[in-house]
């Protein structure tokens, strides 16, 4: 009995020790997870937001419906300044997305491919190979690394990739894992968008493409293409290319290499890339070569924003050629034939509604209004001002929403009116001879003319026109 009792007491003590040990481990793990959570949240607030560039490109990709993209374009800024997915869709029905980041080294391109294949089953991945030349992985270009890593979700692949870029587990390494360590000094310059951005709709209506109609001040020089020289491609870049090719084969994805037109790209670099592509059974298209041969006509004074990047005019030309090439060499469906509108239809509609429209050419306020009033997606704020001095200034304002008048104010005294338009707040006010039309706190009213017509589009969720007329 005594032996049995001693054994039981011993077992109880062991169990108690195990529970105590487990509790300590659980407490340590919980504390560690809490610290990571806090660092993650604060990092989202203080980290730089590359609006229009890497942040909105990456977040827009994760906002896409799963398994909905047929062509994914990966690479540095040369990729998303060259391929316009909306042109691919409008002309060929190709559902594409530009999933890149500025100055993206090849190891981050590989990371982006891995991330893409977690959510999508593309038929083609098009890799822009500007960063193949040289040794981009070991260059430690901080700007390129920040653009590439900051908005990618934390994963084992990302941790490995950061180590490959940094080369050690140190303070720099953890600044890429938890951006708060790099951007903590931004507390002094935080704005409203830093707190609200991650709760906003992340839909990217350009499908990752960076729109610009800026034109380079000097003609771009592409006439040195035939200069002689020797290409140098780092071994690590070749390893990344091989991993990308293997990953694509494993997932039944075609890998296409292409080179955007730019200054300081030469025939010897084209031949070096073509050799790598041929050895791996990959197709390669160089738009510098096609321009040099006269198979692609680019206006060197109007189609570039700078020596390295196309603008919208040049991108349309290259994208049109690429679309024909994709259709010729790969089996890609025409998504324009879908029975239901898809996100590319919505993006094209968004583009149409946010760009130049016929009503903007109206000569009178009445002509402009007549072209707008039957569109149920528009909110039209009309202000008529008969200017005088002080109280002699007469102001009348109308708000049309859902194709009917929603508010009619004839200001006799100073005052203010509030109402909702879509998801935004509209405020009309008059103080003496001064009027305001505030939409989400920003004054849109243009003084000095008899008529002011402000057009708010509930699809675009923004003011798309602000026009003035004398008659």
ABEGO torsion letter per residue (X at the ends): XAAAAAAAAAAAAAAAAAAAAAAAAAAAAAAAAAAAAAAAAAAAAABBBBBGBAAAAAAAAAABBBGABABBBBEBAAAAAABBAAAAAAAAGBBBBBBBBBGBBAAAAAAAAAAAAAABBBABBBBBAAAABEBAAAAGBAAAAAAAAAABBBBAAAAAAAAAAAGBBBAAAAAAABAAAAAAAAAAABBAAAAAAAABBABBAAGGBBBBABBBABBBBAAAAABBEBBBBBAAAAAAAAAAAAAAAAAGBBBBBBBBBBBGBBAAAAAAAAAAAAAAGBBBBBAAAAAAAGABBBBAAAABABAABBBAAAAAAAAAAAAAAAAAABBBBBAAABABBBAAAAAAAAAAAABBBAAAABABAAAAAAAAAABAABBBBBBBBBBBBEAABBBBBBBBBGGBBABBBBBABBBBBBBBBEABBBBBBBBEABBBBBBGGBBABBBGBABBBBBBBAAAGBBABBBBBAX
